[in-house]
Amino acid sequence: MAQKNEGEGNRTAAREYNADQQKFVRSGQVEKKAREAEKAMETDERRELEKAEAIGKSHIAEEDRLLKKP
């Protein structure tokens, strides 16, 4: 199904994201997942996670440059 253009921002995607976040919180999995993430940072997986974080941050930096007017 083709998604219609909602203009500035995507209210449908935002609503779905918020609903998914609320569902996750209600699932009772937050503490478990936090502990899993903490343990992952104590293993070799740390480098992979830090690389993914750096990639995400670089995308944010690129978006910020595009938002600034000369």
BAVOPA-756163 format. One line per 2 residues: number of its first residue (from 1); for each residue x, y, z of C-alpha. Coordinates in steps of 0.25 Angstrom, whole numbers, plus 2048, in hexadecimal, padded with zeros to 3 digits. Layout:
NUM = X/Y/Z; ...
END
This chain:
1 = 800/800/800; 806/80D/7FC
3 = 807/818/807; 802/825/804
5 = 80B/831/806; 807/838/813
7 = 810/845/811; 819/849/81C
9 = 81B/83E/826; 813/831/825
11 = 808/830/82F; 805/822/82C
13 = 813/81D/82E; 814/825/83B
15 = 807/81F/840; 80B/811/83D
17 = 819/813/843; 813/819/850
19 = 809/80D/850; 814/803/84F
21 = 81C/80A/85A; 811/80A/863
23 = 80E/7FB/860; 81D/7F8/863
25 = 81C/7FF/870; 80F/7F8/874
27 = 816/7EA/870; 81F/7EB/87D
29 = 82B/7E9/874; 832/7F6/877
31 = 83B/7F2/883; 83E/7E4/87C
33 = 843/7EB/86F; 84A/7F6/877
35 = 852/7EB/87E; 855/7E4/871
37 = 85A/7F0/86B; 863/7F3/877
39 = 869/7E5/876; 86B/7E7/867
41 = 874/7F3/86A; 87D/7EA/873
43 = 87F/7E0/867; 886/7E1/859
45 = 878/7E5/854; 87C/7F3/85A
47 = 884/7F7/84E; 878/7F4/844
49 = 86F/7FC/84D; 878/808/84D
51 = 87A/807/83E; 86B/807/83C
53 = 869/813/846; 874/81B/83E
55 = 86D/818/831; 85F/81D/837
57 = 866/829/83C; 86C/82C/82F
59 = 85F/82C/828; 859/836/833
61 = 865/83F/830; 862/83E/821
63 = 854/842/823; 858/84D/82C
65 = 861/853/821; 855/852/817
67 = 84C/85A/821; 855/865/823
69 = 853/871/819; 860/877/813
END
